[in-house]
Amino acid sequence: MQPEFWGNEKRGERRIKTEYSLSFRLAGQDQVISGRTNDVSFSGLRFFTADKLPVGAALQFSLPLSEPPLTLQFSGRAVHISEAGEEGYFVGVEFGEMDPVTKETIRRHISSIDIVQLFSAMVEKDASDLHLAVNRPPILRIQKELFPMKADPLSEANVRLLIYSVMDNDQIRRFEAEREANYALTIPGIGRWRVNVHYQQGAVEATYRAIDLEIKPIERLGLPSVVADLARLPDGLVIVAGPTNVGKSTTLASMIDLINSEFRKVIITLEDPIEFLHQGKRSIIKQREVGADTHSFDAGLKNLLRQDPDVIFIGEIRDRQTLSVALTAAETGHLVLTSLHTSNAMQTIHRILGLFPPAQRQEAAVQLAAGLRGIICQRLVARADKSGLVVATEVLVGTSGVRAVIRDMKINQIPTMIQTGGAVGMHSLDASLGQLAKRRIITAEVARALAESPESAELGRNETGKFSITGRIPTVS
């Protein structure tokens, strides 16, 4: 849901949501009336007041600003009046003539609280994240590195204004009650972001993660073909794992889009928040967002299997209850796609079994062995030519041998199973890094720094002291 002013733009300039107390009086009268701004642009503002005013009324305003501390005096004309429930009215005002100092002050103030210009800078610089923090300038993450923007440090008041300017009233109320907020934001014509708003030492701060509006095919992402093979399976559990900010959501969106394009199925997602937006192609796709479409993750999970799904996407495995639903669905003929914040396939299996009490782990291992179809672990790595990032992967496929190892709780044998499973598309992260380095897509130094076993046969040194690449994986680009 977007703030209402995005869809009801009447002025030539974009309106910026604000929350400032103001006072005004009708021209020629002495009575001072109080109000509160709702939004502002270079040509006017909208404010709330308990008093009904006539359209066309000439008004004299007094508007105190906190950054910098001063009070602006200016005139305006009421051009639109609308009811705001039983409490009062929204009044749209067109500014009158202003002295140059006041006009410049308003211009500077609007620019300082216009978060959309920061989003535009993200798009221009191909940044993955924007961080808004008190006493720091806006900070962009570009190719995994943090770069402060050339701007003054943000005050606590300005950070709050920037963040609240793209939240609707329900989101603000929920955030202030729960002290946390996660939602997705679309700015038409600019982009889409996953947003986390939080408190830090009593101050409101936020992180914005860019979401690509285009869902790219698996091959264009540089993923191995086995990822598409896993997406085409009729049932079972497929997990995409990795640390934060490595493209797990992008990979899962591509897998869902493949199913949506090739099969006639019912695809149901449960997300918090919805990131990539899918349109039904050959399949029916229903995207449910926690908070907007279901009261809670638990409530959505309880009813998920009653909605006739063929494919289920659960945004993230967060706890044992979520995992139990995923495993049950995978056992009962559904394809379940989900993600986990783990580094490799062996750690992913340990994490899953660790969610169960010790007395239940053997039973959970049997259930996992029966349902697991594959684990895709990924990292994003800087290209050698500094042109961007490339994905490196580890893939475990649920073969009969892998299922036996999991069922017998011999999880430490998983790396060996991966090394010997190249015929079915399995490969280690080190092999993937090695291939990228061999093809000079990434540097050998970066490959070695990220390798889990730098001295392994897949990423070792030869007699000259240079890197020797012997790993075998499907080609990536």
C-alpha positions in Angstrom: 0.0 0.0 0.0 1.3 3.4 -0.9 0.7 6.7 0.9 -2.4 8.3 -0.5 -0.6 11.4 -2.0 1.2 9.2 -4.5 -2.1 8.4 -6.3 -3.8 11.8 -5.9 -1.2 14.2 -7.2 -2.9 17.5 -8.2 0.1 19.8 -8.4 2.9 20.0 -10.9 5.5 19.1 -8.2 5.6 16.0 -6.1 4.1 16.5 -2.7 6.3 15.6 0.3 4.5 14.2 3.4 5.1 16.3 6.5 3.9 16.5 10.1 4.3 20.1 11.4 2.1 22.2 13.6 1.2 25.6 12.1 -1.1 28.5 12.7 -3.0 30.7 10.3 -5.7 33.4 10.2 -8.0 34.6 7.5 -6.8 37.7 5.8 -8.2 40.8 7.6 -9.1 38.9 10.7 -7.2 38.6 14.0 -8.4 35.1 15.2 -5.5 32.6 15.1 -6.5 29.0 14.1 -4.3 26.0 14.6 -3.6 23.3 12.1 -1.1 20.6 11.1 0.6 20.1 7.8 -0.1 16.9 5.8 2.2 17.5 2.9 4.1 20.3 1.1 5.4 21.0 -2.4 7.2 24.0 -4.0 3.9 25.6 -4.9 1.6 24.8 -1.9 0.7 22.6 1.0 -2.1 20.7 2.5 -3.0 20.9 6.2 -5.5 19.6 8.6 -7.7 21.8 10.7 -10.9 21.5 12.8 -12.3 24.6 11.3 -14.2 24.6 7.9 -12.8 27.2 5.5 -14.3 28.5 2.3 -12.7 27.7 -1.0 -10.8 30.8 -2.2 -10.1 32.1 1.3 -6.9 34.2 1.6 -4.8 32.9 4.5 -1.8 34.2 6.4 0.4 31.4 7.8 3.0 31.0 10.5 5.0 27.7 10.2 7.7 26.9 12.7 10.6 24.7 11.4 13.0 22.8 13.6 15.8 22.3 11.0 17.0 25.1 11.1 15.0 26.5 14.0 13.0 29.4 12.5 9.4 30.4 11.8 8.2 31.2 8.3 5.6 33.8 7.5 3.8 33.6 4.2 0.4 33.8 2.5 -1.7 31.4 0.5 -5.2 30.7 -1.0 -7.4 27.8 -0.1 -8.0 25.9 -3.4 -9.5 22.6 -2.1 -11.4 21.5 1.0 -12.2 17.9 1.9 -13.7 16.3 5.0 -11.3 14.3 7.3 -13.9 12.2 9.1 -15.7 13.9 12.0 -12.5 15.5 13.3 -12.1 18.3 10.7 -11.0 19.1 7.2 -8.0 18.9 4.8 -7.3 22.2 3.2 -5.2 22.4 0.0 -3.4 25.8 -0.3 -1.6 27.5 -3.2 1.2 29.7 -2.1 1.0 33.4 -2.8 3.8 35.8 -3.5 6.9 35.1 -1.3 10.0 37.0 -0.5 13.1 35.4 -1.9 14.5 34.3 1.5 11.2 32.5 2.5 11.0 30.9 -1.0 14.5 29.6 -0.8 14.1 28.3 2.8 11.0 26.3 1.7 12.9 25.0 -1.3 15.8 23.9 0.8 13.5 22.4 3.4 11.6 20.3 0.9 14.8 19.1 -0.7 16.1 18.0 2.7 13.1 15.7 3.3 12.6 14.5 -0.2 13.5 10.8 0.0 12.6 10.2 -3.6 15.8 12.0 -4.8 17.8 9.5 -2.7 16.0 6.6 -4.4 16.8 8.2 -7.8 20.4 8.3 -6.8 20.3 4.6 -5.8 19.0 3.8 -9.3 21.6 6.0 -11.0 24.5 4.5 -9.1 23.1 0.9 -9.2 23.1 0.7 -5.4 21.7 -2.3 -3.6 20.9 -0.6 -0.3 20.2 2.8 1.2 20.9 3.4 4.9 19.3 6.4 6.8 20.9 6.9 10.2 21.0 9.8 12.6 24.1 12.1 12.5 25.3 10.4 9.3 24.7 11.4 5.7 22.6 9.0 3.6 24.8 5.9 2.8 24.6 3.7 -0.3 25.9 0.2 -0.6 27.4 -0.3 -4.1 28.9 -3.7 -5.0 29.0 -4.6 -1.3 30.9 -1.4 -0.3 29.5 1.5 1.7 29.7 5.0 0.2 28.4 8.1 2.1 26.6 10.5 -0.1 27.8 14.1 -0.4 25.3 15.6 2.0 25.2 17.0 5.5 24.6 14.6 8.4 20.9 13.9 9.0 19.4 15.1 12.2 17.0 12.9 14.1 14.0 15.0 13.0 15.0 14.9 9.3 15.6 11.1 9.3 12.1 10.6 10.8 10.6 13.0 8.1 12.4 11.1 5.3 11.2 7.7 6.5 7.7 8.7 7.4 7.2 10.5 4.1 6.7 7.2 2.3 4.8 5.4 5.0 1.0 5.5 5.2 -0.7 6.2 8.5 -1.4 2.5 9.3 2.2 1.6 8.7 3.3 4.5 11.0 0.9 3.5 13.8 1.9 -0.2 13.5 5.6 0.7 13.6 5.3 2.9 16.6 3.3 0.2 18.4 5.6 -2.7 17.5 8.9 -0.8 17.2 9.7 -2.7 13.9 8.3 -2.5 10.4 8.9 -4.4 7.2 7.1 -3.5 4.0 7.7 -3.1 0.3 7.6 0.3 -1.4 7.0 1.1 -5.1 7.7 4.6 -6.4 6.1 4.7 -9.9 8.6 5.4 -12.6 11.6 4.9 -10.3 11.7 1.5 -8.6 10.7 -0.9 -5.8 12.3 -1.4 -2.4 12.1 -3.8 0.5 12.1 -1.6 3.6 13.0 -2.2 7.3 12.2 0.6 9.7 13.6 0.3 13.3 14.6 2.2 16.4 18.2 2.7 17.3 18.9 4.2 20.7 15.5 5.8 20.6 15.8 7.3 17.1 13.9 6.1 14.0 16.2 4.7 11.2 15.7 2.6 8.1 17.3 0.4 5.5 16.0 0.2 1.9 16.9 -2.8 -0.3 16.4 -2.4 -4.0 14.2 -4.9 -5.8 14.7 -5.4 -9.5 11.4 -4.7 -11.2 12.4 -7.2 -13.9 12.4 -10.9 -13.0 15.4 -12.2 -14.9 15.5 -15.8 -16.2 17.7 -18.3 -14.4 20.3 -18.4 -17.1 20.6 -14.6 -17.2 21.4 -14.6 -13.5 24.4 -16.8 -14.1 23.0 -19.7 -12.2 23.8 -23.3 -13.2 21.1 -25.2 -15.2 20.4 -27.5 -12.2 18.6 -24.6 -10.6 16.0 -24.7 -13.4 15.8 -28.5 -13.1 14.9 -28.2 -9.4 12.2 -25.6 -10.2 10.6 -28.0 -12.6 10.2 -30.8 -10.1 6.7 -31.8 -9.2 7.2 -32.0 -5.4 9.6 -31.8 -2.6 11.5 -29.2 -0.7 14.0 -26.8 -2.4 16.0 -24.4 -0.2 18.0 -21.3 -1.4 20.5 -20.5 1.3 23.2 -17.9 1.9 24.0 -14.8 4.0 22.0 -11.6 3.6 22.3 -9.5 0.4 23.4 -12.4 -1.8 20.4 -12.6 -4.1 18.4 -15.4 -2.5 15.1 -13.6 -3.3 16.1 -12.9 -6.8 16.9 -16.6 -7.4 13.6 -17.7 -5.9 11.7 -15.2 -8.0 13.3 -16.6 -11.1 12.3 -20.1 -10.1 8.7 -19.1 -9.5 8.6 -17.2 -12.8 9.9 -20.4 -14.6 7.1 -22.4 -13.1 4.6 -19.7 -13.8 5.7 -19.6 -17.5 5.9 -23.4 -18.2 3.2 -25.1 -16.1 -0.4 -24.8 -15.2 -0.3 -24.8 -11.5 -1.5 -22.9 -8.4 1.4 -21.0 -6.8 0.8 -19.5 -3.4 3.4 -17.4 -1.6 3.5 -16.2 2.0 5.9 -13.3 2.3 6.8 -10.6 4.8 6.8 -8.4 2.8 6.1 -9.2 -0.8 9.2 -8.3 -2.8 9.0 -9.4 -6.5 5.5 -8.9 -8.0 4.4 -11.8 -10.2 1.6 -11.7 -12.8 -0.2 -15.0 -13.6 1.0 -16.5 -16.9 0.1 -20.2 -17.4 -0.3 -20.6 -13.7 -2.5 -19.0 -11.1 -0.3 -17.1 -8.6 -1.5 -15.7 -5.3 0.9 -13.6 -3.3 0.0 -13.2 0.4 1.6 -10.6 2.6 1.8 -10.8 6.3 0.0 -7.8 7.8 -2.0 -7.0 4.7 -3.4 -10.4 3.6 -3.1 -12.4 6.8 -2.8 -11.3 10.4 0.4 -13.2 11.1 2.9 -15.7 9.6 1.5 -18.4 11.8 -2.1 -17.7 10.7 -1.1 -17.8 7.0 0.8 -21.1 7.5 -2.1 -22.8 9.2 -4.4 -22.2 6.2 -1.9 -22.5 3.4 -2.5 -26.1 2.6 -6.3 -25.5 2.4 -5.9 -23.2 -0.6 -5.3 -26.0 -3.2 -1.6 -25.1 -3.9 0.7 -27.0 -6.3 3.7 -24.8 -5.5 4.3 -23.1 -2.1 6.8 -20.3 -1.6 7.5 -19.5 2.1 9.7 -16.4 2.3 11.9 -17.7 5.0 12.2 -20.6 7.4 12.1 -18.8 10.7 11.2 -21.4 13.3 10.2 -25.1 13.8 6.6 -24.4 13.1 7.4 -22.9 9.7 9.7 -25.8 8.9 7.2 -28.4 9.9 4.6 -27.0 7.5 7.2 -26.9 4.8 8.2 -30.5 5.4 4.6 -31.7 5.6 3.7 -29.9 2.4 6.7 -31.4 0.6 5.8 -34.9 1.7 2.2 -34.5 0.5 2.8 -33.8 -3.1 3.6 -30.0 -3.1 6.8 -28.3 -4.4 8.0 -26.0 -1.6 10.5 -23.2 -2.2 12.0 -21.3 0.7 15.2 -19.7 2.0 17.5 -19.9 5.0 20.3 -17.7 6.3 23.1 -20.4 6.2 26.4 -20.5 4.4 26.6 -24.0 2.9 24.6 -27.2 2.4 25.9 -29.0 5.4 25.2 -26.1 7.7 21.7 -25.8 6.2 20.9 -29.4 7.2 22.4 -28.9 10.6 20.3 -25.8 11.1 17.1 -27.5 10.0 17.7 -30.5 12.4 18.8 -28.1 15.1 15.3 -26.5 15.2 14.0 -29.8 16.7 14.6 -31.0 20.3 17.2 -33.8 20.5 14.6 -36.5 21.0 12.9 -35.5 17.8 15.9 -35.1 15.5 16.0 -38.6 14.2 12.4 -38.5 13.1 13.0 -35.0 11.6 16.0 -36.4 9.7 13.8 -39.1 8.2 11.2 -36.6 7.2 13.8 -34.2 5.7 15.5 -37.0 3.8 12.1 -38.0 2.3 11.2 -34.5 1.2 14.5 -32.7 0.3 15.1 -32.2 -3.4 17.9 -29.7 -3.4 19.8 -26.9 -1.6 21.3 -24.0 -3.5 23.8 -21.9 -1.6 25.0 -18.7 -3.1 27.3 -15.7 -2.7 27.7 -12.5 -4.8 31.3 -11.8 -5.8 32.9 -8.7 -7.2 33.9 -9.1 -10.9 37.5 -8.7 -11.7 36.8 -5.8 -14.1 34.8 -3.9 -11.4 31.7 -4.0 -13.6 29.4 -5.5 -11.0 28.8 -8.8 -9.2 28.6 -12.4 -10.2 27.0 -15.3 -8.4 29.0 -18.3 -7.1 27.0 -21.3 -5.9 27.0 -24.6 -4.1 24.4 -27.1 -5.0 23.3 -30.3 -3.2 20.8 -32.5 -5.0 18.7 -34.9 -3.0 19.9 -38.2 -4.6 19.3 -41.6 -2.9 22.8 -41.4 -1.5 22.2 -37.9 0.0 18.9 -39.0 1.4 20.6 -42.0 3.1 23.3 -39.8 4.6 20.7 -37.4 6.1 18.4 -40.3 7.3 21.4 -41.9 9.1 22.4 -38.5 10.6 25.8 -38.7 9.0 25.7 -35.0 8.0 29.4 -34.6 7.9 29.5 -36.7 4.8 27.6 -34.1 2.8 30.7 -32.3 1.4 32.0 -35.6 0.0 28.6 -36.3 -1.6 28.7 -32.9 -3.2 32.3 -33.4 -4.6 31.3 -36.8 -6.1 27.9 -35.7 -7.4 28.9 -33.6 -10.5 27.0 -35.9 -12.8 23.7 -34.6 -11.4 24.7 -31.0 -11.1 26.2 -31.0 -7.6 29.2 -28.8 -6.9 30.9 -27.0 -4.0 31.3 -23.3 -3.5 35.0 -23.7 -3.9 34.5 -25.4 -7.3 32.3 -22.5 -8.4 34.8 -19.9 -7.3 37.5 -21.8 -9.0 35.7 -21.9 -12.3 35.0 -18.1 -12.1 38.7 -17.5 -11.3 39.8 -19.8 -14.1 37.7 -17.9 -16.6 39.0 -14.6 -15.1 35.5 -13.4 -14.2 36.8 -12.9 -10.6 40.4 -12.6 -9.4 42.2 -15.6 -7.9 42.8 -13.6 -4.8 39.1 -13.0 -4.3 38.3 -16.7 -5.0 40.9 -17.8 -2.4 39.6 -15.3 0.2 36.0 -16.6 -0.1 36.8 -20.3 -0.5 35.8 -22.5 2.4 38.9 -24.7 1.9 41.5 -22.7 0.0 44.0 -25.5 0.0 41.5 -28.1 -1.4 42.0 -29.8 -4.7 39.4 -27.6 -6.2 41.2 -24.4 -5.3 44.8 -25.1 -4.6 48.2 -24.0 -5.7 50.5 -25.6 -8.3 54.3 -25.8 -8.2 54.7 -22.2 -9.5 52.8 -20.9 -6.5 49.8 -19.8 -8.7 46.3 -21.0 -8.2 45.4 -24.4 -9.7 41.7 -24.8 -10.6 40.4 -28.4 -10.9 36.8 -28.1 -9.8 34.2 -29.1 -12.3 30.8 -27.4 -12.4 28.3 -26.3 -15.0 29.3 -23.1 -16.8 28.1 -19.8 -15.3 28.3 -16.3 -16.8 
